Amino acid sequence: MYVGTLSFDLLLGDVRSLKEKRSVVRPIVAELHRKYAVSVAETGEQDLYRRAHIGLAAVSGEAGHLTEVLDRCERLVAARPEVELLSVRRRIHGDDDE
């Protein structure tokens, strides 16, 4: 079994309130969950309206499949024109990890 996580640090474009922030972040979270069946949530910077942290986790029986899913998720977020992807942190844990 392999568990992979992604942590996205995002800078939001023309957003002037927390309500506008939610209207940008929620569709991204929903699309990741719907398209790739991953667990995903906004995990930080909830009080700042131009920044967002999104955390994502996935489980697979094969490391190659997990890597492919994480790559697709990263490409989806990076392609969104309303956000700038500042950084991505990726971790993959396998059964042989301590």
Buried (B, 14 or more C-beta within 10 A) or exposed (E): EBBBBBBBBBEBEEBEEEEBBBEBBEEBBEBBBEEBEBEBEBEEBBEEBBBBBBBBBBBBEEEEEBBEBBEEBBEBBEEBEBBEBEEBEBEBBEEEEE
